[in-house]
Amino acid sequence: MSSQNIDSIKTIFQSRLATLEHLLTSAQTHFSEDEAFLQERIAADMLPLGTQIVFTCNQPRNFALWCDGKPMDNLDPNVLSLAHASDHIVNTKELLSSINAEDEKLSEITRIDLGQDLCITMSGSAYVHDFLMPNFYFHMVTAYDILRMVGVPIGKRDYMMHLLPFLKQV
């Protein structure tokens, strides 16, 4: 993965955020006006769907901020409406679009403060591939799983939408 550059990382985040938008549109169609599904969770000790959406957005958001030399700035985890969730996704995509960093940024050493007097120091590339991407996919898959659990008619094709441009009839 070390051959990836800033633009390819942006593209991955952008396309997967488009998938998250699609999943939420499917949920909105399925539930109509009822937004209570945003409070659903897989297990009692896991965070609800609305928070999973926020945490999914936080990863590319913090990537964009890091590229711009700014500190991490997580979104408020309390999402009670689809409009609020959608705004987070749109704003995150806009923030990604504004990135203007050189690929050398991935070689820089960065420090990630984890709270409780804990931190991780790693290269920018490791920050992206070992911290941001795993967290991004964890929360996105959790959001997908919650939607499946509550009956939204989505499947793997909905999750793998980024492959549609490569789909061919044989």
Residue pairs with C-beta under 8 A, 6 or more apart in sequence:
1 125
1 129
2 125
2 129
4 106
4 125
4 128
4 129
5 103
5 106
6 67
6 99
6 101
6 102
6 103
6 105
6 106
9 63
9 128
10 60
10 96
10 97
10 99
12 133
13 59
13 60
13 63
13 92
13 96
13 136
14 60
14 93
14 96
14 97
15 161
15 162
16 136
16 140
16 162
17 56
17 57
17 60
17 89
17 92
17 93
17 96
18 93
18 161
18 162
19 140
19 158
19 159
19 160
19 161
19 162
20 53
20 56
20 89
20 140
20 143
21 86
21 89
22 158
22 161
23 143
23 144
23 147
23 152
23 154
23 158
23 159
24 53
24 82
24 85
24 86
24 89
26 147
26 152
26 153
26 154
26 158
27 37
27 82
27 147
27 152
28 82
30 151
30 152
30 153
31 37
31 152
35 80
35 81
35 82
37 49
37 146
37 147
37 150
37 152
38 48
38 49
38 50
38 79
38 80
38 81
38 82
38 85
39 48
39 49
39 50
39 80
40 48
40 49
40 146
40 149
40 150
41 47
41 48
41 49
41 146
42 142
42 145
42 146
42 149
46 142
47 55
47 77
48 146
49 143
49 146
49 147
50 77
50 78
50 79
50 80
50 84
50 85
51 77
51 78
51 79
52 139
52 140
52 142
52 143
52 146
53 79
53 85
53 88
53 89
53 139
53 143
54 74
54 75
54 76
54 77
54 79
54 85
54 88
55 77
55 135
55 139
56 136
56 139
56 140
56 143
57 75
57 88
57 89
57 91
57 92
58 74
58 75
58 135
59 132
59 133
59 135
59 136
59 139
60 92
60 95
60 96
60 132
60 136
61 73
61 74
61 75
61 92
61 95
62 72
62 73
62 74
62 132
63 96
63 99
63 128
63 132
64 92
64 95
64 96
64 98
64 99
65 71
65 72
65 73
65 95
66 72
66 105
66 110
66 124
66 127
67 99
67 100
67 101
67 105
68 98
68 99
68 100
68 101
72 112
72 113
75 88
79 85
79 88
105 124
106 123
106 124
106 125
106 128
107 123
107 124
107 125
108 123
108 124
109 121
109 122
109 123
109 124
110 121
110 122
110 123
110 124
110 127
111 119
111 120
111 121
112 119
112 120
112 121
112 122
112 127
112 131
113 119
114 120
120 131
122 130
122 131
141 159
144 154
144 158
144 159
147 154
148 154
